[in-house]
């Protein structure tokens, strides 16, 4: 059974999470896997996948971003949190927690949707060994699937920021969308430009007088872990253009972008969320497992693979 834990974010905010940990033995310590959720998705959604990785030999940490699930502290109406906080403070805090409590263990990261973006915002992310992402992007609207783009734009880039502005947060759970969402997160999503550094923390500058967002973008280039970006053709968010847009920021890494059609593995649909459903344990999860184990892909792989070498 997982153990409930509290993790201090880099700025001191307390995050709620869980850990699956093996008993210590005389052999070499196992790697530890950190799971970054999608926007406003509770970490318990990934519990079955965490149990799977634990059974395969990893220690595992899951956690909720501030304002979500076990990391929510009361009303969100005046709660100041954005996507940058989730990476620069929350994921950074999880990396520090892993370094302190799992010393000497290699650190692997699984990022779902925006969870693949916030990796690059954490100053300690250069310590990560391997990265697997599913549908990871930062929601630039022109990258949405063409046939669904109009409806998605109206929902996420018109209605969502309107609700956030009027109510001080987005009551997304009541609307059946996702968990209630902090205003800053909703506005980051809604305002996203082709380059994320042109959208976030506008007007905020570093001690050197430079735009903070440029410093955040540079941090992506400190990460050398090999990345497998997994994308499926029926994911309206994680299109090929969207995944490539994010991958270009990780320019020091060797990036493998795998595109899979549900038909390639005998399925009718996968979409943006279903990868982490337990029914795909034997069909899809081995892709992540083999990558985290060896930075390689299973033999006889269906789908279409393209490689971005470091410096590209």
ZIGI-V195259 format. One record per residue. N is the residue number from 1. SS is DSSP state (hx for helix, st for strand, lp for the rest). PHI is phi in degrees with one decimal (NA if undefined). PSI is psi in degrees with one decimal (NA if undefined). Layout:
<<N/SS/PHI/PSI> <N/SS/PHI/PSI>>
This chain:
<<1/lp/NA/143.4> <2/lp/-71.0/156.8> <3/st/-105.2/127.8> <4/st/-70.4/136.4> <5/st/-137.1/163.2> <6/st/-116.6/134.4> <7/st/-121.9/123.8> <8/st/-76.6/123.8> <9/lp/-66.2/167.9> <10/lp/-62.7/-24.2> <11/lp/-100.4/9.5> <12/lp/97.5/-12.0> <13/lp/-63.7/138.8> <14/st/-91.3/123.9> <15/st/-103.0/144.2> <16/st/-95.1/140.7> <17/st/-157.7/-173.2> <18/st/-138.2/152.2> <19/st/-133.4/142.6> <20/st/-112.3/117.1> <21/lp/-131.7/134.1> <22/lp/-80.4/150.3> <23/lp/-64.2/140.7> <24/lp/-70.3/139.4> <25/lp/-128.6/179.8> <26/lp/-76.5/-15.4> <27/lp/-76.9/-176.8> <28/lp/-64.1/144.7> <29/lp/-68.7/148.9> <30/lp/-76.0/163.0> <31/lp/-69.9/162.7> <32/st/-119.4/133.3> <33/st/-106.8/132.7> <34/st/-111.1/131.7> <35/st/-112.0/117.9> <36/st/-95.5/120.1> <37/lp/-72.6/168.5> <38/lp/-73.6/171.9> <39/lp/-58.2/122.9> <40/lp/56.0/33.3> <41/lp/-109.6/129.7> <42/lp/-69.5/147.4> <43/hx/-65.6/-23.0> <44/hx/-65.0/-18.5> <45/hx/-59.9/-26.8> <46/hx/-99.5/9.5> <47/hx/-62.7/-40.7> <48/hx/-65.7/-39.7> <49/hx/-66.7/-38.4> <50/hx/-62.1/-43.3> <51/hx/-61.7/-38.0> <52/hx/-62.2/-48.2> <53/hx/-63.7/-38.5> <54/hx/-62.1/-42.4> <55/hx/-65.1/-24.0> <56/lp/-90.4/2.2> <57/lp/117.2/-3.5> <58/lp/-89.7/146.7> <59/st/-78.6/148.0> <60/st/-136.2/139.9> <61/st/-122.3/130.3> <62/st/-120.7/156.1> <63/st/-159.2/160.4> <64/lp/-102.5/139.8> <65/lp/-64.6/157.3> <66/lp/-56.6/136.5> <67/lp/89.5/-5.9> <68/lp/-121.5/140.0> <69/hx/51.7/-125.1> <70/hx/-73.2/-5.4> <71/hx/-106.9/15.7> <72/lp/-93.0/135.7> <73/lp/-122.8/82.3> <74/lp/79.0/-151.8> <75/lp/-66.2/146.0> <76/lp/-96.2/2.2> <77/lp/-60.8/-34.4> <78/lp/-122.3/27.0> <79/lp/-87.7/118.8> <80/lp/-93.2/97.5> <81/lp/-146.5/142.5> <82/lp/-135.2/-178.6> <83/hx/-59.2/-35.1> <84/hx/-65.3/-41.8> <85/hx/-56.9/-39.8> <86/hx/-63.5/-31.0> <87/hx/-94.4/-52.4> <88/hx/-66.8/-32.7> <89/hx/-109.9/-49.3> <90/hx/-73.7/-56.2> <91/hx/-65.3/-35.3> <92/hx/-59.6/-42.2> <93/hx/-62.6/-37.6> <94/hx/-67.1/-40.4> <95/hx/-61.1/-42.6> <96/hx/-66.4/-39.5> <97/hx/-60.6/-43.3> <98/hx/-64.3/-41.0> <99/hx/-63.6/-36.2> <100/hx/-79.3/-40.2> <101/hx/-99.0/-12.5> <102/lp/-129.6/55.9> <103/lp/-62.9/137.8> <104/lp/79.0/1.0> <105/lp/-96.2/133.0> <106/lp/-59.2/144.1> <107/st/-111.6/122.0> <108/st/-112.9/152.4> <109/st/-130.2/136.6> <110/st/-113.4/123.9> <111/st/-122.4/122.0> <112/st/-101.7/125.7> <113/lp/56.9/-120.1> <114/hx/-65.2/-16.6> <115/hx/-61.6/-22.8> <116/hx/-82.1/-23.1> <117/hx/-78.2/-44.4> <118/hx/-67.9/-17.3> <119/hx/-54.1/-46.9> <120/hx/-70.1/-11.1> <121/hx/-88.7/-12.3> <122/lp/-87.8/125.2> <123/lp/-58.6/-27.9> <124/lp/-92.0/6.5> <125/hx/-67.2/-15.0> <126/hx/-65.5/-13.4> <127/hx/-83.6/-8.7> <128/lp/-70.3/140.6> <129/lp/-82.9/-52.2> <130/st/-143.0/153.0> <131/st/-131.9/133.1> <132/st/-122.6/129.1> <133/st/-123.7/150.5> <134/st/-123.8/116.9> <135/lp/58.1/34.3> <136/lp/-82.3/126.7> <137/lp/-165.8/177.6> <138/lp/-122.7/27.1> <139/lp/66.7/40.6> <140/lp/-73.9/123.8> <141/hx/-65.0/-29.9> <142/hx/-69.2/-13.9> <143/hx/-86.7/-8.5> <144/lp/-61.4/156.5> <145/lp/-55.2/131.1> <146/hx/-56.2/-44.3> <147/hx/-73.0/-14.7> <148/hx/-113.2/2.2> <149/hx/-62.5/-43.4> <150/hx/-61.9/-49.4> <151/hx/-64.2/-39.2> <152/hx/-67.9/-37.4> <153/hx/-63.5/-44.6> <154/hx/-63.9/-38.2> <155/hx/-73.4/-50.9> <156/hx/-93.1/-21.0> <157/hx/-117.0/-3.7> <158/hx/-122.1/-61.2> <159/hx/-68.7/-46.1> <160/hx/-60.2/-50.1> <161/hx/-66.6/-28.5> <162/hx/-64.2/-46.3> <163/hx/-62.0/-42.7> <164/hx/-61.9/-40.5> <165/hx/-70.7/-42.0> <166/hx/-73.8/-38.0> <167/hx/-105.8/-10.9> <168/lp/83.7/-1.1> <169/st/-168.6/178.5> <170/st/-111.7/115.0> <171/lp/-77.1/60.6> <172/lp/-66.3/-30.6> <173/lp/-66.4/-40.0> <174/lp/-64.1/-29.5> <175/lp/-87.1/-4.9> <176/lp/76.8/22.3> <177/lp/-90.0/-57.1> <178/lp/-169.4/-161.2> <179/lp/-72.7/153.9> <180/lp/-52.3/143.6> <181/st/-126.9/132.7> <182/st/-59.8/149.3> <183/hx/-56.8/-45.7> <184/hx/-62.0/-37.3> <185/hx/-64.3/-47.0> <186/hx/-60.6/-40.7> <187/hx/-73.0/-36.0> <188/hx/-58.3/-47.9> <189/hx/-60.5/-49.0> <190/hx/-66.7/-31.0> <191/hx/-95.9/3.3> <192/lp/-60.5/129.7> <193/lp/-99.6/175.7> <194/lp/-57.4/-33.3> <195/lp/-111.1/122.1> <196/hx/-61.7/-30.1> <197/hx/-68.4/-12.2> <198/hx/-87.6/-4.4> <199/lp/-114.0/-36.3> <200/lp/-98.4/154.0> <201/lp/47.9/43.0> <202/lp/-64.2/128.6> <203/lp/88.3/-9.7> <204/lp/-87.8/131.4> <205/st/-124.2/155.1> <206/lp/-79.1/177.1> <207/lp/-62.7/-23.7> <208/lp/-85.4/0.5> <209/lp/85.2/7.5> <210/lp/-91.5/152.6> <211/st/-58.5/130.0> <212/hx/-59.4/-34.8> <213/hx/-62.8/-32.7> <214/hx/-67.2/-38.3> <215/hx/-64.2/-39.4> <216/hx/-63.2/-41.5> <217/hx/-65.1/-36.8> <218/hx/-65.3/-29.5> <219/hx/-62.6/-30.0> <220/hx/-58.0/-32.9> <221/hx/-77.7/-3.1> <222/hx/-88.6/-6.1> <223/lp/-95.9/119.3> <224/lp/-108.7/2.3> <225/lp/-63.0/137.8> <226/st/-64.7/141.7> <227/st/-121.3/132.0> <228/st/-108.8/114.6> <229/st/-98.1/113.0> <230/st/-97.1/125.5> <231/st/-134.7/145.1> <232/st/-118.2/146.6> <233/lp/-70.1/-17.2> <234/lp/-101.2/18.8> <235/lp/-92.4/110.6> <236/lp/-70.4/-19.0> <237/lp/-90.7/-46.8> <238/lp/-90.0/57.3> <239/lp/-71.6/169.7> <240/hx/-60.3/-43.6> <241/hx/-62.9/-39.6> <242/hx/-66.5/-45.2> <243/hx/-66.3/-40.9> <244/hx/-64.0/-36.5> <245/hx/-60.0/-44.5> <246/hx/-70.9/-42.6> <247/hx/-59.6/-32.1> <248/lp/-61.8/-24.3> <249/lp/-70.5/-29.8> <250/lp/-86.4/57.5> <251/lp/-73.8/-13.6> <252/lp/-88.1/-4.1> <253/lp/-100.6/156.5> <254/lp/-87.6/116.0> <255/st/-111.3/126.9> <256/st/-109.8/123.4> <257/st/-112.8/110.2> <258/st/-101.6/123.7> <259/st/-107.8/127.0> <260/st/-128.3/134.3> <261/lp/-90.9/141.1> <262/hx/-50.8/-34.7> <263/hx/-64.8/-26.1> <264/hx/-60.5/-26.7> <265/hx/-120.5/23.4> <266/lp/72.9/28.4> <267/lp/-114.8/155.9> <268/lp/-85.0/-33.4> <269/lp/-158.9/152.1> <270/lp/-130.9/-55.1> <271/lp/72.7/-161.3> <272/lp/-83.4/-25.1> <273/lp/-113.5/-24.9> <274/hx/-71.0/-17.2> <275/hx/-49.5/-36.9> <276/hx/-89.1/5.2> <277/lp/-73.7/142.1> <278/hx/-63.8/-22.0> <279/hx/-65.5/-12.6> <280/hx/-102.3/14.9> <281/lp/-52.7/-45.3> <282/lp/-93.5/-12.5> <283/lp/-99.3/-46.0> <284/lp/-111.8/-35.2> <285/hx/-60.9/-30.8> <286/hx/-60.3/-24.2> <287/hx/-61.8/-47.8> <288/hx/-66.6/-42.1> <289/hx/-60.1/-49.4> <290/hx/-65.9/-35.9> <291/hx/-66.4/-46.0> <292/hx/-66.8/-30.0> <293/hx/-75.2/-39.7> <294/hx/-142.5/4.9> <295/lp/56.4/35.3> <296/lp/-133.1/169.2> <297/lp/-113.5/153.1> <298/lp/-58.4/149.5> <299/lp/-66.8/153.0> <300/lp/67.4/33.1> <301/lp/-66.8/126.3> <302/lp/-78.6/174.2> <303/lp/92.1/-170.8> <304/st/-124.3/126.8> <305/st/-118.0/134.0> <306/st/-130.9/149.4> <307/st/-115.8/133.1> <308/st/-110.0/108.4> <309/lp/-73.4/163.2> <310/lp/-55.4/139.6> <311/lp/91.6/-10.7> <312/lp/-85.7/NA>>
